[in-house]
Amino acid sequence: MSVSTEYGFGYEYGLDIFDPVSGQWLPFRFPTGINPQSTPVTSDGATYDDLGAPREVKLSESWTADFQVQQHRLANGSYLPEVEALMALTKPSATGAKAVGRFRWYDKPAAGLPNPQDAYEGDATVTLNRGNTDNSGIGAWSVSLAGLGRRRQIENPWLGWGVADTPFISSITPAGAVTGDLVTITGSDFTGATGVAFGLAAATEFAVISPSSIAAVLPTDAAGTVSVTVVTAAGTSNAVEYARGA
């Protein structure tokens, strides 16, 4: 019986990091060489019945993942949010649980449905090194994940290329702005923003300068700390606290 098939391609894979600050999964953009590997952890279970032949019994597994990601900067000088979350796990002060991140990786086809079984998540420590150090190359990082414990099989989270990512706020400047002042919201996936809120007060004047920047006029409200969010068709961003004036 003839079966119709399509080729799979090496670039059809995705990897995300969980950001505990925003409570969101952040996909790595501009990646290459995503290479997760699992290795059985075995013990010799041979008996006389094996007549001298080995019988390795799988008891568990270990896992690793390597990949590279291009260097891209936002307007405020910071890197993309997913890279910032990755770098936070490698700071000198990141020891113990602070050095452990949560990652997921999955089949991500260019078209059609993803394989529902090819999706995993796991906890890992991170080794991060500069990838391109020549005189003219595009900046990049080489990343190695060392898994802690087994992988966990999950439902494939990939929804397709036509689905926009939820907006993400990384910073708001300047601090201490007052009613009527212009503030800049920096982050990612702001295209088509339909609302910006400073606590319970919605900004009536704002403009999407780029996918990573919004300029907004601070609405009337009392001085204090408010939670700032951005809304697009893809959903509501993470809430970032901002100390404003009256």
N, C-alpha and C positions, 0 to 999 in steps of 0.2 A: 504494500500500500504506500502510495506517495505521500510524503509529509512536507508541508511548506514551512520553511524556516527562514530566519534572518540572522545575519552575522552579528555577533557581539563585538564590542570594541573596548580597548584597554581603558579609555577615558570614561567609561560608563560606571563610575563608582563615586560615592560621596562619603564624607566624614564630617562629623559635627562635634563640638565641645559644649558641655552644659555650663552655663554661666550662673553661678549661685546668687549673684547680686540681682540679676533681672529675673531669674527663674525661667529662662528661655534657653532652648537649644540654638546654638549659633553655627550655621554651616560654614565650613572653610571655603572661601572664594579664592580663585586663582591657584588651585592646587595642581600637583602633578606627582606621579609615582606613588599613589596610595597603595600600600602593600601590607595588609594584615596577614599574620601567619599564626597558626596554632600548632603546638607540639604536644603529642600525648605524653603524659606522665605514667610510666608503667612500672610494674614489679614482676619479677620472675615467678611465674606460677607453674613451672614445669614439675611433673611427677614422673614416676617410673613408667607410667602408661605412655609418655611421650617418646620413650625409647631414645633418650638422649637429645632430642630436638628441643629447641627453646620454645617457650610459651609465655610471651610477654602479655600481661593482663593490664589493660588500661584502667587506671585508678582515678585519674583526673587529667588536667591539661594545663599548659602555660600558653601565654599568647603575647605577641608583640605587634607593633605596626610602625612602619616608616613612611614618611611622605615629605614632600617639599611644598612650600607655599611662597608665592611671590610677595615682595614687599610693596605695599601700597599705603600712602599716607592720607590722612584726613586734613581738613583745612587748619585744624588747631595743632598739627604736628604729630598727633597720636596715630597709631596704626589702626587697622580695621579691628572692630570689637572682638572678633574671634581670636585674633592674634594677641591682643591685649590680655584676654582671658588665659591664653596659653602661657604668655610670659609671666603672668602673676604666679604660676605654679613653679617657676624657676628662679624666683628672687632669692637672695641670700637668707631672707627671713622666712622663706617657705620651707618649713621642716615638718615632719610628722604628717598629720592629716592635711595641713595647709599645702603640701606638695602633691596631693593626690587629686587628679581630675577625673571627670566622668566623660566618656567618649562613646560615640556610636558610629558604625560604618555599615554601608548598605548598597545594594544594587541600585543603580541610578541610570536607567536607559535613556538614550537620546530621544526615543519615541516609543509609544506603547506602554504596557504595564510592567512594573518592576517584578522581579522574582520575590514572592512574599516570604520565602524561607531564607533568603540571603540577606539577613539583617541582624546585627549583633550590637551589644553594648558592653562596656567593661570599665573598670577603674584602673588608672595607671599613673605612674610617675613619668616625667618628661625630661628628655635631653634635647636642648635647643642650641643649634649652632648656625652661624652665618653660612649660607650656601654658596653664593657667588661673590668671590673676592677679587675678581680681575679688574682691569682698568676701565672697562666699558660695559660690563654686563648689567642686566636688570637685577636689583637686589632681591635676595631670597633667603629663606631659612630652611635648614634641614632638621627634621623633627623625628625623634624616635620615642615611641611609647613602650614602656615596660609594664605589662599587665600585672595586676595584683589579684590573684584568684582566677577563677574561670570566667570565660565569656558568658554572656546571658543572651539567649536568642530572643528577639523582639519582633513585633509587627513592623514590616517595612514602612518607614515614615515618608517615603518619597511620594509626592502627590503629582508631580509632573512639572515641566518647564513653564507651563502657562500660569502657574500659581505664584503670586508675588510673596516675597518674604515679609514678615511682620517688621514694622519699623523699630529701630533701636537707637536710644539716646545714650551718648557717651559723656557729653559735657554741656554745660550752659554757661555762657559768659556775657557780660561781666557779672561778678557777684554783687549783690546789694543794690541792684537797679530798683528804681521807683516807678510808680505809675506813669505811663507815657514814654518811658525809656525804651530804646531798642535793644533787644538781647539776641544773641546768636545761639541756636541750638545745633549742636554737632552730633552726628551719628551716622546712620545708614538707612537706606530704603525709605526715604522721605518722599519719593516721587508720587504725585497725586494726593498729597496730604489734604484732608478735608477738615481737620480741626486740631487746634493746639490749646491745651488747658493748663492753667496754673492753679492747681488746687481745684476749687469749685468755680473759679472765674475763667471763662473761655476768652481766648484772644480773638478780638474782632478784626484785627489787622495783622496779617502775617503773609510771608511770601516764601515759596520754596526756591531757594537760590540754586541748589543742586541736589542730587540724591543724598548728599551727606550734610547739607546745611539748610537751616530755616532761619529767617530773620522775622522776629515777632515783636510787636509793641506790647509792653507789659500792661495788662488790664488793671482796672481799679480794684484794690483790695487792701486789707490791713497788712502791716509789716509782719513778717514771720517766715517760717519755713513751710513751703508748699510742695506738693508732688506735681511734677510736670510730665505730661504725656502728649504724644502725637498720635493722631488717628489717620489711617489710610484705609483703602478698600480691603487690605489684607488683615486689618485688625488694629488693636491698640498697642502702643509700644510699652516697654518697661517704664516704670515710674521712677524719676530721678528727683531727689529732694533739692530744692533751691531756696536759699535764704534771700528774701526780697525786702525792699523797703516799702514804705507806705505810698 
